[in-house]
Amino acid sequence: MLDAAICLKSSQLKLLFLIIMISVVMSVYNQAEYLEKAIKSILDQTLTNFEFLILDDGSTDNSREIINDFKDKRIKFFKNKQRQGLAKGLNRLIKESQGDYIARMDGDDISLPTRLAEEVDFLEKNREVVLVGSWVEIIDKKDRAVGYFKHPSDYQEIRKKILSRNLFIHPSVIFRKEAFNEVGGYDEDLAYSQDYDLFLRMAAKFPCRNISKILLQFRWLVDFTKQKEQHRLALKIILKALREYNYHWWEVFKLIKPAFFYLIPIRIKRFYWRRKLNS
């Protein structure tokens, strides 16, 4: 009886994945060095019923040629003559998408084979949740594991802490397209931290969670010259969330941590992260 139940569950899941359409969206800019592995990791997923929308956002390397080398009917290729930015590119792809679920992917990361299947299964079993991410393994430019990001799974904990820092790894998330449209999509005026802004809006209205399992290898190539601006924008985004979203002004004390990171000199940040990722 147990074997029969397991077989029934397996067949039900297969039927579920045939019915539900997932749209994977990836905007690429000069990521030729890692792009083939990133694309292949999506095409090799155990869940196979998806469309894969890829935008070349005005790359000047051979990213476009690498994308065109893949002859998979699930890939839908878009291109810009000039770079327009991540938020604009992702909004375009999501508008073009057919799926009920939107899965993010970046051109330098690697999704583990069961990522899509496990995340979709989680959302189907937790209908109140509109966005789910996962833990990730941090890898360097040579694919060596150098650390982990293991953010909380419980929504109440996420809701309490998300004003202090981003608790979702952008290329690990899948979200419901309906909820994405309801909160207004990515803010195209932001040069950085568009994901954090989106997650703050989503978490203010809906339950969002992480799966406590590593489902993505996240290539964290830290650009310390951009971190100052990224932290400045994060502070701006948090202040906007306090003013306009479903957060409370008494939570303003949660600005202390991001303000502290903004004020730390770049050389100290560089030393800290190099020690942390190589420990």
N, C-alpha and C positions, 0 to 999 in steps of 0.2 A: 504493500500500500504506500509506503514511504517513497519508493522508487517511482511509483506512478504519479504521486503528488509532485515530486521534483520534476518529472518530465512534463507534467501539465504546466507547472510554473514556467519552465523554460520555454515551452511552446507559446504560452501567453505573452511572455516578454518579447519573443520574436515577432508575434503578431502586432504587439504594441509598437515596436520599433518600425514596422512596415507602415503603420498608419500615421504615426507622428513624423512630421517633417522638421528636421533640424537644419538651420542655415549657419554655416561656419563663415565668419567674416574676418578678413585679414588685409590690412593696408600695409604696403611695403614701400620703404624708401632706402635704397642703397644697402641692402642686406644680402647681397649675393653670396657672401662667404658662408652663410648658415642656412640660406633659403631652401636648398634642396632637402635637407634633413627635416626642416619644419613642415614643408608641404607633405613629404612622405609620411611623417608621423600622423598626419590627419587622414591621408588616404588609406593607411594601414589600420585604422580603428576597427575594433570588433563590431561596433555598430556601423553599418554600411549605408543606411538610408539617410543621406544628407546631401545638401548642395554646398559647394565650397566657393564662395565669392571672394576673389582676390583682386585688389586694386594696386596697380603700380602707380605710385604717387609721384611721377616725374623723376624716377631714378636716373642717375647718370652712369651707373655701373651696368653690369649685364643681368640685372635682376629680371628684366622683361624676357630675355632669352631663356633663362632658367625656368620661368613659369610656363612659357610656351612649349618647352620640351616635354612637359607632362601631357599625355594624351588620355586624360580621364574625363569621361562625359559629365562627371559631377562638378568639374571646375567651370566656373563662369568668370571670364577675365575682363577686367575693366582697366582703363589707363588714363592718366592725366599727362598732358604735355609738360605742364609745370606743376611744381609741388603746391598743394593746397592745404596740407596739414592733416593730422590724424583725425581730429573730431569731424571735420567736414567729410573726409573720406569714409569714415565709419557710418556716419548718418546716411550718406549716399548708398552704401552697400546694404544697409538695413532697410532702406526704402525700397531697394530692388529685390530684397529677399522674399521668399515664399514661405518660410518656416514659421511655426508657432514658437519655436525656441531659437534664440540667437546665441551661438557659441563664439567667444572671442579667441583669436589666435594671433601671435606675432611671428614675424618672419625670421626670428633668431632663436625661438624656443622649441621644445620637443614635447609633444603630448604623448603620454604613455598609452598603450593600446586600448585600455578599457575606459579611458577618461570620459568620452562622450556617453557610453552606455551607462556608466555609474552615475553620472550627473543627471542624465535624463530620468533614470530610474528613481533617483532621489526626489526630483521635482514631481514626478508622477505619484509618488507615495506621500508627499508632503505638499498638498495642493495649495496651502496657504502661503508657501514660500515662493517668492517671485524671482529670486536670484540665488545661485549657489556657486561658490568657488571651492577651492581645495587647498590643502597643504602643497608646498612645492619644494623640490630640491634645487638649490642654487648651483649653477654650473658656470665655469669660467669659459674663456674663448677657446680652450682646448677640450671642452666637454668634461672637465674634471669636476667632481662634486666638491664644493667648498663650504657648504652650509645648508640651512633649511629656513623656510618661513613657515611657521605653524601657528596660524591665527585661530582665534576662538571659533567654535562652531555654534554655540548657543546664541540665539538672536538677542536675548535680553543683555547678555554680556557685550555683544557687538554694539548694540544700541547705546550702551553706557560709555563705550571706549572709542567709538568711531570719530568723535569730535576731536580726539587727541591725535589720531593717526589713521591712515588708510588700512583697513583690515581685510582687504581683498586684493589678490594678485590679478591684475587685469586680464592677462591671457589665460587664466585658469577658469574664468567664470562662464556660466550659461545663465541667461535670463529670459523671462517671458516677454515676447515682443509687445504684447498688449500693455504691460506695465511700463516698459521702456517708452512707448509712445505717450502714455498717460503723464509721465513726469517730464516730457519734453525733449528727450534724447540728449545727445552730447552738446555741450556749450561750445559753439564754434569760435567764440571770442577768446577762449583760453589756449595759450600756446603750450602749456603743460598742465598736468593734474586734471585733465578732462575726466578721467575715470573716477577720481576721488569725488569730484563734484557730482557726477552721476550717482555714485554709490550713496552719498549723503542724502540726495533727494529720494532715492529708492528706500533706504533704510528708515527715513522719516515717515513713510507712508505704509510700508509693507515689511513683513518678515523676510530677512535675508540671512543666509547661513553659509558655513563652510563645511565640507566633508573632511573629517579628520583622517585623511589618507593622502599620500603623495600621488598625484595624478599628472603632474607636469614637471618637466625640468626647465627651470627659469634661468635664462642666461642674463645675469645681472652685470652689465658692462657699465659701471658707474662713471658718469661724466661729472667730475667735481666742479667743473667750470659752470655747469648749468644748475647745480644743486641750490645755489643761493636764490636764483629766480624761482626754482620749483618750490622751495620752502616759503618764499614770499607769497606766491600764488596760493599755496595751501592755506596760509593764514587768511588771505582774502576770501577764499572759498568757505572757510569755517565761519568767518564773520557774516558772510551772506546767508549761510545756513541758519545761524542764530536769529537773523532778522526775518528771513522769508520762509523757512521750512518749519516743520513741526518739532522744533527743539525749544528749549527753555533758556531764558537769559541768564538764570542762575548758573547754567553750565559754562558760562564764560571763563571760569577758572581752568577749564580744559584747554584753553589757549596757551597755558604756561609751557607745556611740553613742546608744541610746535614752535613757539616763540624762542624757546631756548635753542632748539636745533637751528633756527634761522640765524641766531646771533653767534653760533660757534664758528670760529675761523675755518676756512677751507682746509688748511694744512692739518688741523687737528682732526677734522672729519676724515681726511684721507688716511691718516695714521690709524684712527679707530677702525675703519672698515677693512683696511688691509690686515690688521691684526685679527679682527673678528673672523674674516673669511678664510684666513689661512691657519686658524687655530685648530 
